[in-house]
Amino acid sequence: MTALAVATADFPQMQRARGDGRVTAAWRDGKTELRTLYQDGSAKIRLPHTHSPALQAVLMNTAGGLTGGDHLRWTATAGPGAQLVITTPACERIYRSLGPDARVENRIAAGDGAHVDWLPQETILFDGARLDRRLDVDLAATATLTAVEAVLLGREAMGETARSARLRDVWRIRRNGRLLHAEATALTADPRERESLSLLAGARAFATVLHIAPDAERRLDAIRALLPPTGGASLIGERLTIRLLAPSGIVLRRSLSPIIALLSKAGAIPRLWTL
């Protein structure tokens, strides 16, 4: 038996989750309607009825969580004037990896006058988890965006801290092809990341909220009034950026919910967030 065959026998190929989900929304007769829907593999999209002029798309990973080597792709497009709310039915769980990263690619496009609320529920990282995630957004000249990503480090009720979890989260937001916002978050399992006052300062949950709109400045004072002592908000041009730290997921959600309600086009959190 060759060395390659021995190596292959020692590390068998594991079954991995693959998923590709796409949704396109269009504005018609005073409301947003579905134009196209595509689902493949473990990526499913549900469209619940709402009383809002927006179309709500619920992204579901039927694999029941992600682990090393899994790969999900989500694409959402809001045509001119459309309003699209994107959320998830529950927290996404990232489990221990045997080596490779779990990969999630999220891509959003919004036409002139469109608004997208990107509001997935929290991502839970377990010990040994490895997640490589990317969010790419293309906005037309008059499109607006509210985007949220929240991360929990283990499950508080189980006493988990997920100190060996690794995360790479990259955002790129463009308007008319020009880079408007860029950031990258990284956890490398270095203990100093958890305890340093300039980083997580002992927090077990954190979130970023990004609101892009011409009137973002008008929201700044109201947002700052909602912030806990471990939160902060900054404004640069049309970009309102909010950072939150919390000792637990429930504390983080209590801080996030009123902020989302204030910044989202619908003026409320998705109903799935309240279940």
Long-range contacts (C-beta under 8 A, 24 or more apart in sequence): 14-69, 14-98, 16-69, 16-70, 16-71, 17-41, 17-42, 17-61, 17-63, 17-66, 17-70, 17-71, 17-72, 18-42, 18-70, 18-71, 18-72, 19-43, 19-44, 19-61, 19-62, 19-63, 19-71, 19-72, 19-73, 20-72, 20-73, 21-45, 21-59, 21-72, 21-73, 21-74, 21-75, 22-74, 22-75, 22-76, 22-77, 23-47, 23-57, 23-75, 23-76, 23-77, 23-84, 24-76, 24-77, 24-78, 24-79, 25-55, 25-57, 25-76, 25-77, 25-78, 25-79, 25-82, 25-83, 25-84, 26-79, 26-82, 27-79, 27-80, 27-81, 27-82, 27-83, 27-113, 27-114, 32-78, 32-82, 32-83, 32-84, 35-79, 42-72, 43-72, 43-73, 43-74, 46-89, 48-271, 50-271, 52-83, 52-85, 52-266, 53-83, 54-83, 54-84, 54-85, 54-115, 54-117, 54-265, 54-266, 55-82, 55-83, 55-84, 55-85, 56-84, 56-85, 56-86, 56-87, 56-270, 57-84, 57-85, 57-86, 57-87, 58-87, 58-88, 58-89, 58-272, 59-86, 59-87, 59-88, 59-120, 60-88, 60-89, 61-92, 64-93, 65-92, 65-93, 65-94, 65-95, 66-92, 66-93, 66-94, 66-95, 66-102, 66-104, 66-131, 67-94, 67-95, 67-96, 67-97, 67-98, 67-102, 67-129, 68-96, 68-97, 68-98, 68-99, 68-100, 68-101, 68-102, 68-130, 69-97, 69-100, 69-101, 69-102, 70-102, 70-103, 71-102, 71-103, 71-104, 71-105, 72-103, 72-104, 72-105, 73-104, 73-105, 73-107, 74-104, 74-105, 74-106, 74-107, 75-107, 75-108, 76-107, 76-108, 76-109, 76-116, 76-118, 77-108, 77-109, 77-110, 78-108, 78-109, 78-110, 78-111, 78-114, 78-115, 78-116, 78-143, 79-111, 79-114, 80-111, 80-112, 80-113, 80-114, 80-140, 81-111, 81-112, 81-113, 81-114, 82-110, 82-111, 82-114, 82-115, 83-114, 83-115, 83-265, 83-266, 84-110, 84-114, 84-115, 84-116, 84-117, 85-116, 85-117, 85-119, 85-264, 85-265, 85-266, 85-270, 86-116, 86-117, 86-118, 86-119, 86-120, 87-117, 87-119, 87-120, 87-121, 87-270, 87-272, 87-273, 88-120, 88-121, 88-272, 89-121, 89-272, 90-121, 90-272, 91-121, 91-122, 91-123, 91-124, 91-152, 92-120, 92-121, 92-122, 92-123, 92-124, 93-123, 93-124, 93-126, 94-123, 94-124, 94-125, 94-126, 94-129, 94-130, 94-131, 94-165, 95-126, 95-128, 95-129, 96-126, 96-127, 96-128, 96-129, 97-128, 97-129, 97-130, 100-130, 101-130, 101-131, 101-132, 101-166, 101-168, 102-129, 102-130, 102-131, 102-132, 103-132, 103-133, 104-131, 104-132, 104-133, 104-134, 105-133, 105-134, 105-136, 106-133, 106-134, 106-135, 106-136, 107-135, 107-136, 107-137, 108-135, 108-136, 108-137, 108-138, 108-145, 109-137, 109-138, 109-139, 110-137, 110-138, 110-139, 110-140, 110-143, 110-144, 110-145, 111-140, 111-143, 112-140, 112-141, 112-142, 112-143, 113-140, 113-142, 113-143, 114-140, 114-143, 114-144, 115-143, 115-144, 115-145, 115-146, 115-265, 116-143, 116-144, 116-145, 116-146, 116-147, 117-146, 117-147, 117-260, 117-264, 117-265, 117-266, 118-145, 118-146, 118-147, 118-148, 119-146, 119-148, 119-260, 119-264, 119-269, 119-270, 119-273, 120-148, 120-149, 121-150, 121-272, 121-273, 122-150, 122-151, 122-152, 122-205, 122-207, 122-249, 122-252, 122-253, 123-149, 123-150, 123-151, 123-152, 124-151, 124-152, 124-154, 124-155, 124-249, 125-151, 125-152, 125-153, 125-154, 125-162, 125-165, 125-167, 125-187, 126-154, 126-160, 126-162, 126-165, 127-154, 127-160, 127-161, 127-162, 127-163, 127-164, 127-165, 128-164, 128-165, 129-162, 129-165, 129-166, 129-167, 130-165, 130-166, 131-165, 131-166, 131-167, 131-168, 131-169, 132-168, 133-167, 133-168, 133-169, 133-170, 134-169, 134-170, 134-171, 134-172, 135-169, 135-170, 135-171, 135-172, 136-172, 136-174, 137-171, 137-172, 137-173, 137-174, 138-174, 138-177, 139-173, 139-174, 139-175, 139-176, 139-180, 139-212, 140-175, 140-176, 141-175, 141-176, 143-175, 144-212, 144-213, 144-214, 144-265, 145-173, 145-210, 145-211, 145-212, 145-213, 146-209, 146-210, 146-211, 146-212, 146-260, 146-263, 146-264, 146-265, 147-171, 147-173, 147-209, 147-210, 147-211, 148-207, 148-208, 148-209, 148-210, 148-256, 148-260, 149-207, 149-208, 150-205, 150-206, 150-207, 150-208, 150-244, 150-252, 150-253, 150-256, 151-205, 151-206, 151-207, 152-204, 152-205, 152-249, 152-252, 153-194, 153-204, 153-205, 154-204, 156-204, 156-248, 156-249, 156-250, 161-194, 161-204, 163-189, 163-191, 163-194, 164-189, 165-189, 171-210, 173-210, 173-212, 175-212, 180-212, 180-239, 181-210, 181-212, 181-239, 181-241, 183-208, 200-245, 201-230, 201-245, 202-247, 203-230, 203-245, 203-246, 203-247, 204-246, 204-247, 204-248, 204-249, 205-245, 205-246, 205-247, 205-248, 205-249, 205-251, 205-252, 206-243, 206-244, 206-245, 206-246, 206-252, 207-242, 207-243, 207-244, 207-246, 207-252, 207-256, 208-241, 208-242, 208-243, 208-244, 209-241, 209-242, 209-244, 209-256, 209-259, 209-260, 209-263, 210-239, 210-240, 210-241, 210-242, 211-239, 211-240, 211-241, 211-242, 211-263, 212-238, 212-239, 212-240, 213-238, 213-240, 214-238, 216-240, 219-262, 219-263, 222-262, 223-259, 223-262, 223-263, 226-255, 226-258, 226-259, 226-262, 227-255, 228-255, 231-255
